[in-house]
Structure formats: structure tokens, C-alpha cells
């Protein structure tokens, strides 16, 4: 999948186009992806995420660093894998069908956090270390190189 995304994005410098393409291609590739998309770091509010390109039902518009799974990933800069979102303290329920989630921090070539990539699934424990490694590689190759 990473090679397919790279070939589609070859030569495209626009950040929004890159995010939209990644979200669309990954959402179309996995049946268990309920919501797939980005929350970008708001340049005016450095400790807040704002919804970016995504595939799925209406997402939360803004998430503060440290809140929910996305805010935790943004604050810690570490990928979060949650097998049961209802057991995650402070989980923000945007879609009641979501059962598990993975959120990967996205950094640019200078190592600055620019976004988090969020995937919700309607299956419990839908994500594991293979998903983490694959998504981290795709996002690094797409946004940090």
C-alpha cells in the first residue's frame, strides 16, 4: 500500500492533497476502517487539533492536546492503539459505532508535529503492531521525507 500511495503522490507538494489522498486510499483498502483521517495542529492554537481531510461520518471539529486518543497521541508524540475505546479514559465518542482505534503522530521533515492520523474501527481490537508499523512507515514516507 505504501508504494501505491507514494506513486500517486509523486511530485505533489500540497499538504491537503497529500492528506486527502492518504485518507481516501487507506479507507478504500480496509473494510474495518470506519473513520480514517487527519487532525492537523492548528497554527493559531498550537495545543489544539482541528479536523482535516477524512473519510467517514462527521468527525469532531477540534480536540485539545491531551484529550481523547488523538489528543494523547499529539501530546505524547507516540502511536496509540486502543483495543476498546470505551475503556480509554476521556475517549471522545464522535461515532457510537467505533469500538477500537489507532492514532499515529505525523511529523514533517524538521521533526515538527503537523497532525495525527486517526483510524476508528467498528471491530474490537482491530489494530496491532503490524498496523502501527505499516501506518508509521507510510506516514513518515509521505510527510517526513
Order of alpha helices (4+ residues) and beta strands (2+ residues): alpha-alpha-beta-beta-beta-alpha-beta-beta-beta-alpha
